[in-house]
């Protein structure tokens, strides 16, 4: 059963990242370095932060 939960979390994380990659405003911000020298890293962090938020507040 734990394997199924891990599969769901992996799929959920992939869906979040796909949604963020398709978000035009975020992509423009990354392309233009709106977040400073670490813009790309911040965009990648955002995906993990959103996933963690939903996992922590799922109930």
N, CA, C, O and CB atoms as a CASP TS submission, in Angstrom:
PFRMAT TS
TARGET T0000
AUTHOR 0000-0000-0000
METHOD Language model
MODEL 1
PARENT N/A
ATOM      1  N   UNK     1       0.820  -1.199   0.000  1.00  0.00           N
ATOM      2  CA  UNK     1       0.000   0.000   0.000  1.00  0.00           C
ATOM      3  C   UNK     1       0.858   1.256   0.000  1.00  0.00           C
ATOM      4  O   UNK     1       0.487   2.260  -0.607  1.00  0.00           O
ATOM      5  CB  UNK     1      -0.930   0.002   1.199  1.00  0.00           C
ATOM      6  N   UNK     2       2.004   1.209   0.676  1.00  0.00           N
ATOM      7  CA  UNK     2       2.887   2.380   0.705  1.00  0.00           C
ATOM      8  C   UNK     2       3.392   2.705  -0.690  1.00  0.00           C
ATOM      9  O   UNK     2       3.613   3.871  -1.014  1.00  0.00           O
ATOM     10  CB  UNK     2       4.073   2.142   1.653  1.00  0.00           C
ATOM     11  N   UNK     3       3.576   1.681  -1.519  1.00  0.00           N
ATOM     12  CA  UNK     3       4.021   1.909  -2.888  1.00  0.00           C
ATOM     13  C   UNK     3       3.018   2.728  -3.679  1.00  0.00           C
ATOM     14  O   UNK     3       3.402   3.588  -4.471  1.00  0.00           O
ATOM     15  CB  UNK     3       4.269   0.591  -3.583  1.00  0.00           C
ATOM     16  N   UNK     4       1.738   2.466  -3.470  1.00  0.00           N
ATOM     17  CA  UNK     4       0.695   3.218  -4.170  1.00  0.00           C
ATOM     18  C   UNK     4       0.692   4.674  -3.732  1.00  0.00           C
ATOM     19  O   UNK     4       0.517   5.571  -4.557  1.00  0.00           O
ATOM     20  CB  UNK     4      -0.681   2.591  -3.920  1.00  0.00           C
ATOM     21  N   UNK     5       0.886   4.916  -2.437  1.00  0.00           N
ATOM     22  CA  UNK     5       0.922   6.292  -1.933  1.00  0.00           C
ATOM     23  C   UNK     5       2.109   7.047  -2.511  1.00  0.00           C
ATOM     24  O   UNK     5       1.996   8.225  -2.849  1.00  0.00           O
ATOM     25  CB  UNK     5       0.986   6.304  -0.397  1.00  0.00           C
ATOM     26  N   UNK     6       3.246   6.373  -2.626  1.00  0.00           N
ATOM     27  CA  UNK     6       4.425   7.005  -3.217  1.00  0.00           C
ATOM     28  C   UNK     6       4.185   7.315  -4.686  1.00  0.00           C
ATOM     29  O   UNK     6       4.600   8.367  -5.173  1.00  0.00           O
ATOM     30  CB  UNK     6       5.658   6.105  -3.061  1.00  0.00           C
ATOM     31  N   UNK     7       3.511   6.400  -5.405  1.00  0.00           N
ATOM     32  CA  UNK     7       3.195   6.628  -6.810  1.00  0.00           C
ATOM     33  C   UNK     7       2.281   7.839  -6.976  1.00  0.00           C
ATOM     34  O   UNK     7       2.469   8.648  -7.885  1.00  0.00           O
ATOM     35  CB  UNK     7       2.541   5.386  -7.417  1.00  0.00           C
ATOM     36  N   UNK     8       1.293   7.956  -6.094  1.00  0.00           N
ATOM     37  CA  UNK     8       0.363   9.085  -6.153  1.00  0.00           C
ATOM     38  C   UNK     8       1.104  10.390  -5.893  1.00  0.00           C
ATOM     39  O   UNK     8       0.886  11.384  -6.586  1.00  0.00           O
ATOM     40  CB  UNK     8      -0.782   8.906  -5.133  1.00  0.00           C
ATOM     41  N   UNK     9       1.982  10.384  -4.890  1.00  0.00           N
ATOM     42  CA  UNK     9       2.734  11.606  -4.576  1.00  0.00           C
ATOM     43  C   UNK     9       3.658  11.985  -5.735  1.00  0.00           C
ATOM     44  O   UNK     9       3.786  13.165  -6.061  1.00  0.00           O
ATOM     45  CB  UNK     9       3.555  11.419  -3.279  1.00  0.00           C
ATOM     46  N   UNK    10       4.299  10.998  -6.354  1.00  0.00           N
ATOM     47  CA  UNK    10       5.170  11.267  -7.499  1.00  0.00           C
ATOM     48  C   UNK    10       4.368  11.858  -8.648  1.00  0.00           C
ATOM     49  O   UNK    10       4.801  12.822  -9.280  1.00  0.00           O
ATOM     50  CB  UNK    10       5.884   9.982  -7.953  1.00  0.00           C
ATOM     51  N   UNK    11       3.212  11.289  -8.919  1.00  0.00           N
ATOM     52  CA  UNK    11       2.350  11.786  -9.985  1.00  0.00           C
ATOM     53  C   UNK    11       1.847  13.190  -9.669  1.00  0.00           C
ATOM     54  O   UNK    11       1.796  14.046 -10.553  1.00  0.00           O
ATOM     55  CB  UNK    11       1.168  10.838 -10.201  1.00  0.00           C
ATOM     56  N   UNK    12       1.477  13.429  -8.420  1.00  0.00           N
ATOM     57  CA  UNK    12       1.010  14.750  -7.997  1.00  0.00           C
ATOM     58  C   UNK    12       2.117  15.785  -8.173  1.00  0.00           C
ATOM     59  O   UNK    12       1.867  16.882  -8.672  1.00  0.00           O
ATOM     60  CB  UNK    12       0.537  14.716  -6.528  1.00  0.00           C
ATOM     61  N   UNK    13       3.337  15.443  -7.767  1.00  0.00           N
ATOM     62  CA  UNK    13       4.470  16.350  -7.929  1.00  0.00           C
ATOM     63  C   UNK    13       4.737  16.662  -9.394  1.00  0.00           C
ATOM     64  O   UNK    13       5.032  17.804  -9.745  1.00  0.00           O
ATOM     65  CB  UNK    13       5.716  15.755  -7.293  1.00  0.00           C
ATOM     66  N   UNK    14       4.636  15.654 -10.244  1.00  0.00           N
ATOM     67  CA  UNK    14       4.837  15.862 -11.679  1.00  0.00           C
ATOM     68  C   UNK    14       3.755  16.775 -12.254  1.00  0.00           C
ATOM     69  O   UNK    14       4.037  17.609 -13.114  1.00  0.00           O
ATOM     70  CB  UNK    14       4.841  14.514 -12.422  1.00  0.00           C
ATOM     71  N   UNK    15       2.524  16.620 -11.782  1.00  0.00           N
ATOM     72  CA  UNK    15       1.428  17.472 -12.253  1.00  0.00           C
ATOM     73  C   UNK    15       1.640  18.922 -11.835  1.00  0.00           C
ATOM     74  O   UNK    15       1.383  19.840 -12.614  1.00  0.00           O
ATOM     75  CB  UNK    15       0.086  16.964 -11.716  1.00  0.00           C
ATOM     76  N   UNK    16       2.106  19.128 -10.614  1.00  0.00           N
ATOM     77  CA  UNK    16       2.377  20.491 -10.147  1.00  0.00           C
ATOM     78  C   UNK    16       3.461  21.127 -11.001  1.00  0.00           C
ATOM     79  O   UNK    16       3.321  22.268 -11.443  1.00  0.00           O
ATOM     80  CB  UNK    16       2.798  20.491  -8.659  1.00  0.00           C
ATOM     81  N   UNK    17       4.538  20.392 -11.233  1.00  0.00           N
ATOM     82  CA  UNK    17       5.635  20.936 -12.027  1.00  0.00           C
ATOM     83  C   UNK    17       5.197  21.218 -13.465  1.00  0.00           C
ATOM     84  O   UNK    17       5.620  22.212 -14.057  1.00  0.00           O
ATOM     85  CB  UNK    17       6.820  19.969 -12.019  1.00  0.00           C
ATOM     86  N   UNK    18       4.358  20.356 -14.026  1.00  0.00           N
ATOM     87  CA  UNK    18       3.853  20.586 -15.381  1.00  0.00           C
ATOM     88  C   UNK    18       2.998  21.850 -15.431  1.00  0.00           C
ATOM     89  O   UNK    18       3.087  22.630 -16.380  1.00  0.00           O
ATOM     90  CB  UNK    18       3.036  19.375 -15.865  1.00  0.00           C
ATOM     91  N   UNK    19       2.174  22.047 -14.408  1.00  0.00           N
ATOM     92  CA  UNK    19       1.336  23.254 -14.362  1.00  0.00           C
ATOM     93  C   UNK    19       2.194  24.507 -14.250  1.00  0.00           C
ATOM     94  O   UNK    19       1.914  25.512 -14.904  1.00  0.00           O
ATOM     95  CB  UNK    19       0.351  23.184 -13.180  1.00  0.00           C
ATOM     96  N   UNK    20       3.236  24.454 -13.425  1.00  0.00           N
ATOM     97  CA  UNK    20       4.106  25.622 -13.272  1.00  0.00           C
ATOM     98  C   UNK    20       4.903  25.891 -14.547  1.00  0.00           C
ATOM     99  O   UNK    20       5.136  27.047 -14.898  1.00  0.00           O
ATOM    100  CB  UNK    20       5.061  25.424 -12.090  1.00  0.00           C
ATOM    101  N   UNK    21       5.322  24.832 -15.242  1.00  0.00           N
ATOM    102  CA  UNK    21       6.056  25.002 -16.494  1.00  0.00           C
ATOM    103  C   UNK    21       5.169  25.588 -17.589  1.00  0.00           C
ATOM    104  O   UNK    21       5.669  26.215 -18.523  1.00  0.00           O
ATOM    105  CB  UNK    21       6.634  23.666 -16.951  1.00  0.00           C
ATOM    106  N   UNK    22       3.861  25.389 -17.480  1.00  0.00           N
ATOM    107  CA  UNK    22       2.920  25.915 -18.469  1.00  0.00           C
ATOM    108  C   UNK    22       2.397  27.299 -18.097  1.00  0.00           C
ATOM    109  O   UNK    22       1.611  27.878 -18.847  1.00  0.00           O
ATOM    110  CB  UNK    22       1.756  24.959 -18.634  1.00  0.00           C
ATOM    111  N   UNK    23       2.811  27.834 -16.969  1.00  0.00           N
ATOM    112  CA  UNK    23       2.346  29.134 -16.477  1.00  0.00           C
ATOM    113  C   UNK    23       3.165  30.236 -17.146  1.00  0.00           C
ATOM    114  O   UNK    23       4.335  30.421 -16.811  1.00  0.00           O
ATOM    115  CB  UNK    23       2.462  29.223 -14.916  1.00  0.00           C
ATOM    116  N   UNK    24       2.568  30.971 -18.086  1.00  0.00           N
ATOM    117  CA  UNK    24       3.327  31.971 -18.846  1.00  0.00           C
ATOM    118  C   UNK    24       4.003  33.032 -17.978  1.00  0.00           C
ATOM    119  O   UNK    24       5.147  33.400 -18.246  1.00  0.00           O
ATOM    120  CB  UNK    24       2.416  32.650 -19.823  1.00  0.00           C
ATOM    121  N   UNK    25       3.331  33.523 -16.959  1.00  0.00           N
ATOM    122  CA  UNK    25       3.923  34.576 -16.123  1.00  0.00           C
ATOM    123  C   UNK    25       5.184  34.080 -15.421  1.00  0.00           C
ATOM    124  O   UNK    25       6.163  34.818 -15.309  1.00  0.00           O
ATOM    125  CB  UNK    25       2.904  35.071 -15.084  1.00  0.00           C
ATOM    126  N   UNK    26       5.165  32.849 -14.952  1.00  0.00           N
ATOM    127  CA  UNK    26       6.346  32.297 -14.290  1.00  0.00           C
ATOM    128  C   UNK    26       7.479  32.113 -15.295  1.00  0.00           C
ATOM    129  O   UNK    26       8.636  32.402 -14.988  1.00  0.00           O
ATOM    130  CB  UNK    26       6.010  30.954 -13.609  1.00  0.00           C
ATOM    131  N   UNK    27       7.155  31.641 -16.478  1.00  0.00           N
ATOM    132  CA  UNK    27       8.192  31.431 -17.486  1.00  0.00           C
ATOM    133  C   UNK    27       8.828  32.751 -17.920  1.00  0.00           C
ATOM    134  O   UNK    27      10.041  32.819 -18.123  1.00  0.00           O
ATOM    135  CB  UNK    27       7.609  30.710 -18.700  1.00  0.00           C
ATOM    136  N   UNK    28       8.023  33.789 -18.061  1.00  0.00           N
ATOM    137  CA  UNK    28       8.560  35.113 -18.399  1.00  0.00           C
ATOM    138  C   UNK    28       9.466  35.605 -17.282  1.00  0.00           C
ATOM    139  O   UNK    28      10.535  36.156 -17.542  1.00  0.00           O
ATOM    140  CB  UNK    28       7.415  36.128 -18.650  1.00  0.00           C
ATOM    141  N   UNK    29       9.046  35.409 -16.048  1.00  0.00           N
ATOM    142  CA  UNK    29       9.855  35.830 -14.898  1.00  0.00           C
ATOM    143  C   UNK    29      11.195  35.102 -14.881  1.00  0.00           C
ATOM    144  O   UNK    29      12.231  35.712 -14.618  1.00  0.00           O
ATOM    145  CB  UNK    29       9.098  35.573 -13.582  1.00  0.00           C
ATOM    146  N   UNK    30      11.177  33.807 -15.160  1.00  0.00           N
ATOM    147  CA  UNK    30      12.418  33.029 -15.170  1.00  0.00           C
ATOM    148  C   UNK    30      13.311  33.472 -16.323  1.00  0.00           C
ATOM    149  O   UNK    30      14.508  33.693 -16.136  1.00  0.00           O
ATOM    150  CB  UNK    30      12.114  31.518 -15.276  1.00  0.00           C
ATOM    151  N   UNK    31      12.735  33.602 -17.508  1.00  0.00           N
ATOM    152  CA  UNK    31      13.516  33.987 -18.683  1.00  0.00           C
ATOM    153  C   UNK    31      14.173  35.349 -18.523  1.00  0.00           C
ATOM    154  O   UNK    31      15.256  35.585 -19.060  1.00  0.00           O
ATOM    155  CB  UNK    31      12.637  33.993 -19.911  1.00  0.00           C
ATOM    156  N   UNK    32      13.532  36.240 -17.792  1.00  0.00           N
ATOM    157  CA  UNK    32      14.049  37.597 -17.633  1.00  0.00           C
ATOM    158  C   UNK    32      14.755  37.823 -16.299  1.00  0.00           C
ATOM    159  O   UNK    32      15.162  38.942 -15.988  1.00  0.00           O
ATOM    160  CB  UNK    32      12.927  38.583 -17.774  1.00  0.00           C
ATOM    161  N   UNK    33      14.896  36.771 -15.524  1.00  0.00           N
ATOM    162  CA  UNK    33      15.638  36.864 -14.273  1.00  0.00           C
ATOM    163  C   UNK    33      15.004  37.767 -13.239  1.00  0.00           C
ATOM    164  O   UNK    33      15.706  38.442 -12.486  1.00  0.00           O
ATOM    165  CB  UNK    33      17.005  37.337 -14.546  1.00  0.00           C
ATOM    166  N   UNK    34      13.664  37.786 -13.194  1.00  0.00           N
ATOM    167  CA  UNK    34      12.972  38.668 -12.248  1.00  0.00           C
ATOM    168  C   UNK    34      13.279  38.323 -10.796  1.00  0.00           C
ATOM    169  O   UNK    34      13.096  39.159  -9.911  1.00  0.00           O
ATOM    170  CB  UNK    34      11.476  38.601 -12.477  1.00  0.00           C
ATOM    171  N   UNK    35      13.740  37.109 -10.540  1.00  0.00           N
ATOM    172  CA  UNK    35      14.040  36.692  -9.171  1.00  0.00           C
ATOM    173  C   UNK    35      15.508  36.827  -8.812  1.00  0.00           C
ATOM    174  O   UNK    35      15.956  36.298  -7.795  1.00  0.00           O
ATOM    175  CB  UNK    35      13.612  35.273  -8.968  1.00  0.00           C
ATOM    176  N   UNK    36      16.250  37.526  -9.636  1.00  0.00           N
ATOM    177  CA  UNK    36      17.677  37.690  -9.379  1.00  0.00           C
ATOM    178  C   UNK    36      18.484  36.559 -10.000  1.00  0.00           C
ATOM    179  O   UNK    36      18.010  35.853 -10.891  1.00  0.00           O
ATOM    180  CB  UNK    36      17.943  37.758  -7.880  1.00  0.00           C
ATOM    181  N   UNK    37      19.704  36.399  -9.514  1.00  0.00           N
ATOM    182  CA  UNK    37      20.606  35.418 -10.119  1.00  0.00           C
ATOM    183  C   UNK    37      20.157  33.977  -9.882  1.00  0.00           C
ATOM    184  O   UNK    37      20.607  33.073 -10.584  1.00  0.00           O
ATOM    185  CB  UNK    37      22.005  35.606  -9.577  1.00  0.00           C
ATOM    186  N   UNK    38      19.300  33.754  -8.931  1.00  0.00           N
ATOM    187  CA  UNK    38      18.840  32.398  -8.617  1.00  0.00           C
ATOM    188  C   UNK    38      17.386  32.178  -9.034  1.00  0.00           C
ATOM    189  O   UNK    38      16.675  31.390  -8.410  1.00  0.00           O
ATOM    190  CB  UNK    38      18.996  32.124  -7.125  1.00  0.00           C
ATOM    191  N   UNK    39      16.950  32.859 -10.066  1.00  0.00           N
ATOM    192  CA  UNK    39      15.556  32.765 -10.499  1.00  0.00           C
ATOM    193  C   UNK    39      15.157  31.335 -10.830  1.00  0.00           C
ATOM    194  O   UNK    39      14.102  30.875 -10.394  1.00  0.00           O
ATOM    195  CB  UNK    39      15.322  33.654 -11.706  1.00  0.00           C
ATOM    196  N   UNK    40      15.974  30.630 -11.585  1.00  0.00           N
ATOM    197  CA  UNK    40      15.645  29.255 -11.972  1.00  0.00           C
ATOM    198  C   UNK    40      15.509  28.368 -10.742  1.00  0.00           C
ATOM    199  O   UNK    40      14.585  27.560 -10.654  1.00  0.00           O
ATOM    200  CB  UNK    40      16.717  28.687 -12.917  1.00  0.00           C
ATOM    201  N   UNK    41      16.422  28.516  -9.801  1.00  0.00           N
ATOM    202  CA  UNK    41      16.360  27.714  -8.581  1.00  0.00           C
ATOM    203  C   UNK    41      15.097  28.024  -7.784  1.00  0.00           C
ATOM    204  O   UNK    41      14.491  27.127  -7.199  1.00  0.00           O
ATOM    205  CB  UNK    41      17.601  27.961  -7.717  1.00  0.00           C
ATOM    206  N   UNK    42      14.704  29.287  -7.763  1.00  0.00           N
ATOM    207  CA  UNK    42      13.483  29.678  -7.047  1.00  0.00           C
ATOM    208  C   UNK    42      12.251  29.069  -7.707  1.00  0.00           C
ATOM    209  O   UNK    42      11.331  28.630  -7.018  1.00  0.00           O
ATOM    210  CB  UNK    42      13.352  31.214  -6.997  1.00  0.00           C
ATOM    211  N   UNK    43      12.230  29.040  -9.033  1.00  0.00           N
ATOM    212  CA  UNK    43      11.102  28.446  -9.747  1.00  0.00           C
ATOM    213  C   UNK    43      11.021  26.948  -9.455  1.00  0.00           C
ATOM    214  O   UNK    43       9.929  26.409  -9.275  1.00  0.00           O
ATOM    215  CB  UNK    43      11.229  28.692 -11.267  1.00  0.00           C
ATOM    216  N   UNK    44      12.162  26.279  -9.408  1.00  0.00           N
ATOM    217  CA  UNK    44      12.181  24.854  -9.089  1.00  0.00           C
ATOM    218  C   UNK    44      11.744  24.620  -7.642  1.00  0.00           C
ATOM    219  O   UNK    44      11.018  23.668  -7.355  1.00  0.00           O
ATOM    220  CB  UNK    44      13.585  24.269  -9.324  1.00  0.00           C
ATOM    221  N   UNK    45      12.186  25.487  -6.739  1.00  0.00           N
ATOM    222  CA  UNK    45      11.792  25.383  -5.332  1.00  0.00           C
ATOM    223  C   UNK    45      10.273  25.523  -5.191  1.00  0.00           C
ATOM    224  O   UNK    45       9.655  24.834  -4.380  1.00  0.00           O
ATOM    225  CB  UNK    45      12.512  26.462  -4.484  1.00  0.00           C
ATOM    226  N   UNK    46       9.683  26.411  -5.978  1.00  0.00           N
ATOM    227  CA  UNK    46       8.248  26.660  -5.890  1.00  0.00           C
ATOM    228  C   UNK    46       7.451  25.376  -6.089  1.00  0.00           C
ATOM    229  O   UNK    46       6.481  25.133  -5.371  1.00  0.00           O
ATOM    230  CB  UNK    46       7.827  27.702  -6.923  1.00  0.00           C
ATOM    231  N   UNK    47       7.847  24.556  -7.050  1.00  0.00           N
ATOM    232  CA  UNK    47       7.148  23.294  -7.275  1.00  0.00           C
ATOM    233  C   UNK    47       7.168  22.407  -6.048  1.00  0.00           C
ATOM    234  O   UNK    47       6.140  21.843  -5.671  1.00  0.00           O
ATOM    235  CB  UNK    47       7.759  22.560  -8.441  1.00  0.00           C
ATOM    236  N   UNK    48       8.319  22.279  -5.425  1.00  0.00           N
ATOM    237  CA  UNK    48       8.431  21.480  -4.208  1.00  0.00           C
ATOM    238  C   UNK    48       7.655  22.078  -3.052  1.00  0.00           C
ATOM    239  O   UNK    48       7.051  21.353  -2.261  1.00  0.00           O
ATOM    240  CB  UNK    48       9.876  21.329  -3.820  1.00  0.00           C
ATOM    241  N   UNK    49       7.669  23.396  -2.952  1.00  0.00           N
ATOM    242  CA  UNK    49       6.954  24.067  -1.862  1.00  0.00           C
ATOM    243  C   UNK    49       5.445  23.881  -1.995  1.00  0.00           C
ATOM    244  O   UNK    49       4.756  23.660  -0.999  1.00  0.00           O
ATOM    245  CB  UNK    49       7.298  25.563  -1.839  1.00  0.00           C
ATOM    246  N   UNK    50       4.934  23.968  -3.212  1.00  0.00           N
ATOM    247  CA  UNK    50       3.497  23.766  -3.432  1.00  0.00           C
ATOM    248  C   UNK    50       3.125  22.322  -3.103  1.00  0.00           C
ATOM    249  O   UNK    50       2.120  22.071  -2.437  1.00  0.00           O
ATOM    250  CB  UNK    50       3.107  24.107  -4.901  1.00  0.00           C
ATOM    251  N   UNK    51       3.930  21.386  -3.566  1.00  0.00           N
ATOM    252  CA  UNK    51       3.671  19.971  -3.269  1.00  0.00           C
ATOM    253  C   UNK    51       3.686  19.725  -1.763  1.00  0.00           C
ATOM    254  O   UNK    51       2.779  19.084  -1.230  1.00  0.00           O
ATOM    255  CB  UNK    51       4.717  19.071  -3.964  1.00  0.00           C
ATOM    256  N   UNK    52       4.697  20.225  -1.081  1.00  0.00           N
ATOM    257  CA  UNK    52       4.789  20.042   0.371  1.00  0.00           C
ATOM    258  C   UNK    52       3.593  20.655   1.093  1.00  0.00           C
ATOM    259  O   UNK    52       3.090  20.082   2.059  1.00  0.00           O
ATOM    260  CB  UNK    52       6.084  20.655   0.901  1.00  0.00           C
ATOM    261  N   UNK    53       3.137  21.817   0.629  1.00  0.00           N
ATOM    262  CA  UNK    53       1.985  22.468   1.255  1.00  0.00           C
ATOM    263  C   UNK    53       0.750  21.572   1.168  1.00  0.00           C
ATOM    264  O   UNK    53       0.046  21.374   2.158  1.00  0.00           O
ATOM    265  CB  UNK    53       1.705  23.830   0.588  1.00  0.00           C
ATOM    266  N   UNK    54       0.496  21.038  -0.016  1.00  0.00           N
ATOM    267  CA  UNK    54      -0.683  20.195  -0.182  1.00  0.00           C
ATOM    268  C   UNK    54      -0.570  18.903   0.617  1.00  0.00           C
ATOM    269  O   UNK    54      -1.558  18.442   1.189  1.00  0.00           O
ATOM    270  CB  UNK    54      -0.896  19.876  -1.651  1.00  0.00           C
ATOM    271  N   UNK    55       0.609  18.322   0.663  1.00  0.00           N
ATOM    272  CA  UNK    55       0.800  17.088   1.429  1.00  0.00           C
ATOM    273  C   UNK    55       0.587  17.362   2.918  1.00  0.00           C
ATOM    274  O   UNK    55      -0.062  16.574   3.606  1.00  0.00           O
ATOM    275  CB  UNK    55       2.217  16.500   1.182  1.00  0.00           C
ATOM    276  N   UNK    56       1.127  18.464   3.412  1.00  0.00           N
ATOM    277  CA  UNK    56       1.020  18.794   4.836  1.00  0.00           C
ATOM    278  C   UNK    56      -0.391  19.198   5.240  1.00  0.00           C
ATOM    279  O   UNK    56      -0.767  19.040   6.402  1.00  0.00           O
ATOM    280  CB  UNK    56       1.980  19.909   5.180  1.00  0.00           C
ATOM    281  N   UNK    57      -1.175  19.715   4.305  1.00  0.00           N
ATOM    282  CA  UNK    57      -2.515  20.218   4.622  1.00  0.00           C
ATOM    283  C   UNK    57      -3.606  19.420   3.917  1.00  0.00           C
ATOM    284  O   UNK    57      -4.683  19.946   3.635  1.00  0.00           O
ATOM    285  CB  UNK    57      -2.626  21.686   4.240  1.00  0.00           C
ATOM    286  N   UNK    58      -3.327  18.161   3.638  1.00  0.00           N
ATOM    287  CA  UNK    58      -4.250  17.333   2.873  1.00  0.00           C
ATOM    288  C   UNK    58      -5.505  16.908   3.603  1.00  0.00           C
ATOM    289  O   UNK    58      -6.478  16.509   2.962  1.00  0.00           O
ATOM    290  CB  UNK    58      -3.554  16.141   2.420  1.00  0.00           C
ATOM    291  N   UNK    59      -5.515  16.976   4.884  1.00  0.00           N
ATOM    292  CA  UNK    59      -6.685  16.503   5.632  1.00  0.00           C
ATOM    293  C   UNK    59      -7.593  17.630   6.003  1.00  0.00           C
ATOM    294  O   UNK    59      -8.625  17.408   6.636  1.00  0.00           O
ATOM    295  CB  UNK    59      -6.264  15.767   6.875  1.00  0.00           C
TER
END
